[in-house]
Amino acid sequence: MKDTNFTESDPYIRWKHADWIIPEVINSLLILATLWIIFSLIHFGIKHKKWSTNRMGNADKLSGGSVYTSTVVCAMTALVRFINSQFTFNIGIGVGYDRECEIVSDSSFAWYSLVSFAIYIFLWLRQRIFYSNNMLNVRFGIVLKLVSATSIVILFLAGLAAVLVNTIPVNYPSSRQGCIYKETEDIGPVAWIICVVVVIAAQFVLVGLFVYPLKQDFVQSVCICCPSVVHAANIVKSRACSVATILTTDENAGVNASKNMTTAKCRKCKKKSSKKVKTIMQRTVAFSIIMVATDIILLLITTYTISNEGHRRIPTILYDVNTFLNLIFVICSFLSFRQMLFSPLLNVKALSATTHISSDVACSS
């Protein structure tokens, strides 16, 4: 952006320019919002024992320990990215700060890549747990496992290559208006294009693994024992539902299952439709597609619409907004996203009652 009000020798007064004020305000709001999200997620996780070692099978739940932990990690890495952006906005204004510009610009891209990979890990973990859910009538065989593992490995390698392509060359010098981008011939644009194409292809494979089970039949009903559950012929006490016993269409099998639960003194059994699991899957697929689409759109905007000759504040804040939206999409893939976002503001007893009924904290989640 050309500044006609000052000469090259005049100082760049940041608070007099909208191209500094707007990114600064937006980024500050994103930092505050992400701090709240992290606090609320941790509060919700502690209250509902997401990391409790006594919660049997917690790691295998759709919102269990591993998946929920990856959500918190997404929020924390996003926060570091936003804080790093503050350095991008305020360092390198003037001549002679090339080294500082290179450091903050490289770290900014690296943290954005790390946040993106954290989101892919969340999707990958949830996808694998979907396939292991008893209500999903799909066998997670060797082929699907291989495709699943390959997709996340390719995403990691392609992301790492993209980081190297953008950070090894020294192409972020300082200027009067701040850090700018200066293309070098060390690594050509072909390498960058290859990295982008591979990342996008792996993203679609990952999303496809969510779509595939939706075409299959779900187990129509499940009988849930709560709060006592049967596991290995022993009664295991648990505050939350933990094990689901599938009732098949065979009447004898259903009767036998009911007898087994009766002898195990299950206090309460009730029918539960597989609609809940399918709903969670549909939400995850929808938000995954939106995340991939926004990533591609943002890449096109920053590559072909915004001039590379200007300072890095505008592209940086666009990537920050995209990162925050992706974090919100991750949280909204949970049925209990409202409680997760506003847990400290909700009554604990009311939240517990609501969670057992309507959220994905119960057996099928």
ABEGO torsion letter per residue (X at the ends): XBBAABBAABBBBAAABAAAAAAAAAAAAAAAAAAAAAAAAAAAAAAAGAABAABBGAAABAABAAAAAAAAAAAAAAAAAAAAAAAAAABGBEBGAAAAAAAAAAAAAAAAAAAAAAAAAAAAAAAAAAAABAABBBBBBAAAAAAAAAAAAAAAAAAAAAAAAAAABBABBBBAAEBBBBBBAABBAAAAAAAAAAAAAAAAAAAAAAAAAAABBBBABBBBBOABBBBGGBBBBBABBABBBBBBABAAAAAAAAAAAAAAGBABBBBBBAAAAAAAAAAAAAAAAAAAAAAAAAAAAAAAABBAABBAAAAAAAAAAAAAAAAAAAAAABAAAAAAAAAAABBAAAAAAAAAAABAABAAX
